[in-house]
Amino acid sequence: MLGALGVYAGTNNQAGVDSFKAATGANVTMVGAVLPWAAGRGSSIGWDYLTTRSTLQSWLSSYVGPNEQMVLDLPMVALDGSGNPENTMAQGAAGDEDGIFREIAKNLVALGFGSAILRPGWEFDGNWYPWSVASDADAVTYATYWRKIVTVMRSVQGAHFQFVWSPAGFQTLSWNIDDAYPGNAFVNDVSFDVYDWSWNSTIFPSGDPDNTATVAQSRAVFHELLNDPEGLDWLATFARTHDKPIVIPEWAVDSRSDGHGLGDDPTFINDMYNWFVTNHVAWSIYFTDNAGDNSKQGINFDLMDFPRSLAALRADFG
């Protein structure tokens, strides 16, 4: 049975959500959004942006009213106006940020998002966020801080949050990822983010996909996604071990300015659909983003630019 489908269409972009629904014909019942860790508007910067109800409301304003289930990425470290961390992971693990997350929870409840699904410290196994884990000690700190966040946010009146443990997946780790797991009592779902790209020169004669791939090449890349030491098969085993549903909060085809995207790849869409069904994935969020964010990243996630992939998604999910 196929689980629920959602979309991430960029910051505060309900219009993009509606466009995705129309283009795919899919029953889109979920929306992904990222809560900022370095945004500033007026005097609200860093944590102040999320603990000030008016600025948090402005960040999520287009989603107030629609009935989709919200999935919110929740930072564990915020940056000040100079780009410096306002807190450390160790301080969070010690409980120093409890008041911050209590206020965020209160604001979300007051704004109508008290049943949101939250992803604290997402993609922590990578090195691109200020809450990255790089050692076994870091992993223990991460798990301890996570438990603090969940305990505090659940305690707020009117809160019915769910929490997704969300490594990026597909990383080469020198530390034990099990140490970063906060425990079943603090986790509702487990997840990875899955994108259609590759750096494997043995699959692509030119050394990269050059934003185009044959069916055979796409399937070879997907085989890697399955069999990587921190790949999809690992996630399925981990989920069974902990008796937790699998969710996929980000997945997409893409083209990249460095050439490592597989481009318009309907094979990837079909392989993901089949994996979702086989592994009883509870829900997934297709990541399409908006033109501005795509340009900043040098990655194009706009599904409308990939007509064969769009047709495959429409056939599978529509």
C-alpha positions as CSV (number, residue, x, y, z in Angstrom):
1,M,0.0,0.0,0.0
2,L,1.3,3.4,-0.9
3,G,1.7,5.9,1.9
4,A,0.8,9.6,1.9
5,L,2.6,12.1,-0.5
6,G,3.6,15.6,0.2
7,V,5.7,18.3,-1.4
8,Y,8.4,20.9,-0.4
9,A,7.9,23.8,-2.8
10,G,10.3,26.4,-1.1
11,T,9.9,28.9,1.6
12,N,6.3,29.9,2.5
13,N,5.0,28.8,-0.9
14,Q,1.4,27.4,-0.8
15,A,1.0,28.5,-4.4
16,G,3.8,26.2,-5.3
17,V,2.2,23.4,-3.4
18,D,-1.1,24.0,-5.3
19,S,0.8,24.0,-8.6
20,F,2.5,20.7,-7.8
21,K,-0.9,19.2,-7.0
22,A,-2.4,20.4,-10.3
23,A,0.6,19.2,-12.4
24,T,0.9,15.8,-10.9
25,G,-2.8,15.0,-10.2
26,A,-1.6,13.4,-7.0
27,N,-3.4,13.4,-3.7
28,V,-1.0,15.7,-1.9
29,T,-1.8,15.7,1.8
30,M,1.5,17.0,3.3
31,V,3.7,20.0,3.0
32,G,7.4,20.3,4.0
33,A,8.9,23.5,5.3
34,V,12.2,24.5,6.9
35,L,12.3,26.6,10.1
36,P,15.2,29.1,9.7
37,W,18.3,29.0,12.0
38,A,19.9,32.2,10.6
39,A,17.0,34.3,9.4
40,G,16.6,37.9,10.5
41,R,13.8,40.3,10.0
42,G,14.0,43.6,12.0
43,S,15.3,42.9,15.4
44,S,14.5,39.1,15.3
45,I,17.7,37.1,14.4
46,G,18.6,33.5,15.2
47,W,16.5,31.9,18.0
48,D,14.6,35.2,18.4
49,Y,13.1,34.7,14.9
50,L,11.4,31.4,16.1
51,T,10.5,32.5,19.6
52,T,8.9,35.7,18.4
53,R,5.4,34.7,17.3
54,S,4.9,37.4,14.7
55,T,8.1,36.5,12.8
56,L,7.4,32.8,12.9
57,Q,3.9,33.5,11.7
58,S,5.3,35.5,8.8
59,W,7.6,32.6,7.9
60,L,4.7,30.2,7.7
61,S,1.9,32.6,6.8
62,S,0.8,31.0,3.5
63,Y,0.3,27.6,5.2
64,V,-2.2,29.0,7.8
65,G,-5.6,27.8,6.7
66,P,-4.8,24.9,4.2
67,N,-5.4,21.4,5.6
68,E,-2.2,19.7,4.6
69,Q,-0.2,18.0,7.3
70,M,2.9,20.1,8.0
71,V,6.4,18.6,8.3
72,L,8.8,21.2,9.7
73,D,12.6,20.9,9.8
74,L,13.6,22.2,13.3
75,P,17.2,23.5,13.9
76,M,19.2,22.6,16.9
77,V,21.7,25.5,16.6
78,A,20.9,29.1,15.6
79,L,23.2,31.7,14.1
80,D,23.5,35.3,15.2
81,G,23.7,38.3,12.9
82,S,27.4,37.7,12.3
83,G,26.9,34.1,11.4
84,N,28.2,32.8,14.7
85,P,26.4,30.0,16.7
86,E,24.2,31.3,19.5
87,N,24.5,27.9,21.2
88,T,26.4,24.7,21.2
89,M,25.1,21.1,21.0
90,A,26.6,20.5,24.5
91,Q,24.6,23.4,25.9
92,G,21.4,22.0,24.4
93,A,22.2,18.6,25.9
94,A,22.6,20.3,29.3
95,G,19.1,21.8,29.0
96,D,20.2,25.4,28.4
97,E,17.9,25.7,25.3
98,D,14.8,24.2,27.0
99,G,13.2,27.6,27.2
100,I,13.8,28.2,23.5
101,F,12.0,25.0,22.4
102,R,9.2,25.6,24.9
103,E,8.5,29.0,23.3
104,I,8.8,27.5,19.7
105,A,6.3,24.8,20.7
106,K,3.9,27.4,22.2
107,N,4.1,29.5,19.1
108,L,3.5,26.5,16.8
109,V,0.4,25.5,18.8
110,A,-0.9,29.1,18.8
111,L,-0.5,29.4,15.0
112,G,-2.4,26.2,14.4
113,F,0.6,23.9,13.9
114,G,0.4,21.9,17.2
115,S,0.1,18.6,15.3
116,A,3.1,19.3,13.0
117,I,5.7,16.6,12.3
118,L,9.1,17.9,13.4
119,R,12.6,16.9,12.2
120,P,15.0,18.2,14.8
121,G,18.6,18.5,13.6
122,W,18.0,16.9,10.2
123,E,20.8,15.5,8.1
124,F,23.1,15.5,11.2
125,D,25.4,12.9,9.7
126,G,26.5,15.3,7.0
127,N,28.9,18.2,7.5
128,W,26.8,21.1,6.2
129,Y,24.7,22.1,9.2
130,P,25.9,23.6,12.5
131,W,24.5,20.6,14.4
132,S,26.6,18.1,12.5
133,V,27.9,15.0,14.3
134,A,31.5,14.1,13.7
135,S,32.4,11.6,16.5
136,D,30.9,9.1,18.9
137,A,30.9,11.8,21.6
138,D,29.1,14.1,19.3
139,A,26.5,11.4,18.6
140,V,25.8,10.9,22.3
141,T,25.4,14.7,22.8
142,Y,23.1,14.8,19.8
143,A,20.8,12.1,21.2
144,T,20.8,13.7,24.6
145,Y,19.9,17.1,23.2
146,W,17.2,15.5,21.1
147,R,15.6,13.9,24.2
148,K,15.5,17.3,25.8
149,I,13.8,18.9,22.9
150,V,11.1,16.2,22.6
151,T,10.4,16.2,26.3
152,V,10.0,20.0,26.5
153,M,7.9,20.3,23.3
154,R,5.6,17.5,24.3
155,S,4.9,19.2,27.6
156,V,3.3,22.3,26.1
157,Q,-0.4,22.4,26.4
158,G,-2.1,21.6,23.1
159,A,1.0,20.0,21.6
160,H,0.6,16.8,19.6
161,F,3.9,16.9,17.7
162,Q,5.5,13.8,16.1
163,F,9.3,13.6,15.7
164,V,11.3,12.1,12.8
165,W,14.9,10.9,13.3
166,S,16.4,12.1,10.1
167,P,20.0,11.4,9.1
168,A,20.8,12.4,5.5
169,G,22.0,8.8,4.8
170,F,24.7,7.7,2.3
171,Q,27.6,9.1,4.3
172,T,31.0,7.6,5.1
173,L,31.0,7.6,8.9
174,S,33.9,7.2,11.3
175,W,31.5,7.0,14.3
176,N,28.6,4.8,15.3
177,I,25.3,6.2,14.1
178,D,23.4,4.1,16.6
179,D,24.9,6.4,19.3
180,A,22.9,9.3,17.8
181,Y,19.6,7.5,18.1
182,P,17.7,9.0,21.1
183,G,15.6,5.9,21.8
184,N,12.2,4.6,20.7
185,A,10.2,6.6,23.3
186,F,11.4,9.9,21.7
187,V,11.0,9.0,18.0
188,N,7.9,8.4,15.9
189,D,9.5,7.7,12.5
190,V,12.9,7.1,11.0
191,S,14.1,8.5,7.6
192,F,16.6,9.4,5.0
193,D,16.7,12.0,2.2
194,V,17.2,10.5,-1.2
195,Y,18.4,12.4,-4.3
196,D,19.1,11.2,-7.8
197,W,22.8,12.0,-8.2
198,S,26.1,10.2,-8.3
199,W,29.9,10.6,-8.1
200,N,30.6,7.1,-9.2
201,S,32.9,7.3,-12.3
202,T,32.7,3.5,-12.9
203,I,29.0,3.9,-13.9
204,F,29.5,7.0,-16.0
205,P,32.4,6.9,-18.6
206,S,32.9,10.7,-18.5
207,G,33.3,10.6,-14.7
208,D,29.9,12.2,-13.9
209,P,26.3,11.8,-15.2
210,D,26.4,15.2,-17.0
211,N,22.8,15.5,-15.9
212,T,21.6,12.7,-18.1
213,A,21.6,8.9,-17.6
214,T,20.4,5.8,-19.4
215,V,18.0,3.4,-17.7
216,A,20.9,1.0,-17.0
217,Q,22.9,3.8,-15.4
218,S,20.0,5.0,-13.3
219,R,19.4,1.5,-12.0
220,A,23.1,1.1,-11.2
221,V,22.9,4.3,-9.1
222,F,19.8,3.1,-7.4
223,H,21.5,-0.2,-6.6
224,E,24.2,1.9,-4.8
225,L,21.5,3.8,-2.9
226,L,20.2,0.5,-1.7
227,N,23.5,-1.2,-0.8
228,D,25.5,1.7,0.5
229,P,26.7,1.0,4.1
230,E,24.3,3.8,5.2
231,G,21.8,3.1,2.4
232,L,18.2,2.3,2.0
233,D,18.6,-1.4,2.9
234,W,20.3,-0.3,6.1
235,L,17.4,2.1,6.8
236,A,14.9,-0.7,6.3
237,T,16.8,-3.0,8.7
238,F,17.1,-0.2,11.3
239,A,13.4,0.6,11.1
240,R,12.5,-3.1,11.6
241,T,14.9,-3.4,14.5
242,H,13.3,-0.4,16.3
243,D,9.8,-1.1,15.1
244,K,9.4,2.3,13.6
245,P,7.8,3.4,10.3
246,I,10.0,4.6,7.5
247,V,9.4,8.1,6.0
248,I,11.3,9.9,3.3
249,P,11.1,13.7,4.0
250,E,13.0,14.7,0.9
251,W,13.4,13.0,-2.5
252,A,13.8,14.2,-6.1
253,V,15.3,14.1,-9.5
254,D,17.7,16.9,-10.3
255,S,20.3,18.5,-12.5
256,R,23.4,20.1,-11.0
257,S,25.8,22.8,-12.1
258,D,28.7,20.3,-11.4
259,G,27.1,17.7,-13.6
260,H,26.5,15.0,-11.0
261,G,22.7,15.0,-11.3
262,L,21.0,12.3,-13.4
263,G,18.6,14.8,-14.9
264,D,15.2,13.8,-16.2
265,D,15.1,10.3,-14.9
266,P,11.7,8.5,-14.8
267,T,13.5,5.3,-13.8
268,F,14.4,6.8,-10.5
269,I,10.8,7.9,-9.9
270,N,9.6,4.4,-10.6
271,D,12.3,2.7,-8.5
272,M,11.4,5.0,-5.5
273,Y,7.7,4.3,-5.9
274,N,8.4,0.5,-5.9
275,W,10.7,0.8,-2.8
276,F,8.0,2.8,-1.0
277,V,5.4,0.2,-1.6
278,T,7.7,-2.8,-0.8
279,N,9.0,-1.2,2.5
280,H,5.6,0.3,3.6
281,V,6.9,3.8,3.6
282,A,4.3,5.8,5.7
283,W,4.8,9.1,3.8
284,S,7.2,11.0,1.6
285,I,7.8,14.6,0.6
286,Y,8.8,15.3,-3.0
287,F,11.4,18.1,-3.0
288,T,10.8,20.5,-5.9
289,D,11.9,23.9,-4.3
290,N,11.6,27.3,-6.1
291,A,13.7,29.0,-8.7
292,G,15.5,31.3,-6.3
293,D,16.6,28.5,-4.0
294,N,17.5,26.3,-6.9
295,S,19.7,29.1,-8.3
296,K,21.5,29.6,-5.0
297,Q,22.4,25.9,-4.7
298,G,23.3,25.3,-8.3
299,I,20.9,22.5,-8.3
300,N,17.6,22.4,-10.2
301,F,14.9,20.4,-8.4
302,D,12.0,21.9,-10.3
303,L,10.0,18.8,-11.4
304,M,8.3,20.9,-14.2
305,D,11.7,21.0,-15.9
306,F,11.8,17.2,-16.1
307,P,8.8,16.2,-18.2
308,R,9.5,12.4,-18.3
309,S,9.9,12.3,-14.6
310,L,6.8,14.4,-14.1
311,A,4.9,11.9,-16.3
312,A,6.2,9.0,-14.2
313,L,5.3,10.6,-11.0
314,R,1.8,11.4,-12.3
315,A,1.4,7.7,-13.4
316,D,2.7,6.3,-10.1
317,F,1.1,8.7,-7.6
318,G,-1.7,10.5,-9.5
